[in-house]
Amino acid sequence: MTQHSMILKTLNAGKRLTTARAEKMGITNLSARIAELRAQGHSIYTNHRKNVGSFYQSGRPTRSVVALAYLQGGSSLFGAN
């Protein structure tokens, strides 16, 4: 199983993924793997909590996030290639 598939399996199960948990899974440089998955179109959010630290979750983008992406990148972001 690839690092990408391990990350997606964890996130799609509704679990949060921290750097510590990723390291236990054998995933190094979690932020780089997340960036690669985002570039592939996966909706992964970074959350920051004072007492927990940072963690990643998957989810659906809100309307405001989609609207901002449209404003920044135009309609080409949402069309077929």
N, C-alpha and C positions, 0 to 999 in steps of 0.2 A: 504494500500500500504506500502511495506517495505521501509526502508531507502535505501537499495540497488536499488530497482526498481525506487524510486524517483530520485536517482542520475543518473541512466542509462537513464531514460526518459529525464532528462534535458540535459545530454551530447549528447544523440543521436539526440536531436532536434537541435544540432549545437550550443548550448549555452555554455558559460563559467560558471564554478561553483567556487565561492569563499567561504571561510569559513563563511563570513557574510551572503551570500545568503543561504547557507546550514542551518545556525542557524535559519533563518526566516522560513525555511521549516520544522524545528523540528529535524534536523539531528545534532547529537552531535558527536564530535571526527571524523570529516570528513577525516582526513588523515588515520585513522584506517579503515574506510569503503572503501576508495580508495584502500588501500593495500589488503583488502579482495577481492575486485573486480578484481584487477590485478592478484591475486593468482588463480582466476577462469578463467583467460585467457583474460580478457577485456583489450583492448589497451587504456590506459588512461595516458595522459602526463601532467606533471607539468610544468607550464610556470611561469617565474619570470619577472616582469616588474618594473622598478624603481618607476614610478608614479602610478601604479595600484596595485602593490603587487603580490602575488602569486595566480594563479587560475589553475583549471584543465580543460582539453579538451579531448575529445575522438578523435581517428583517427586511421589511418592505419600505421603500422610501416614501416619505410623506409628500403630499401635494406641493408643499412649499419647497422641498428639496428638488423635486422634478422641475418646478417652475424656475428655480435658480439655475439648474443645469441648462435648461432651455435658453435662458437669458445669456448665460456665459458661452455656450457652445452652439446655439442655434438648432434648427430642426435636423441637421445632419446627424446629430447624436441619436435621434430616435427613428431614423429611416433605415431601410434595408440597404446593405452594402452591395 
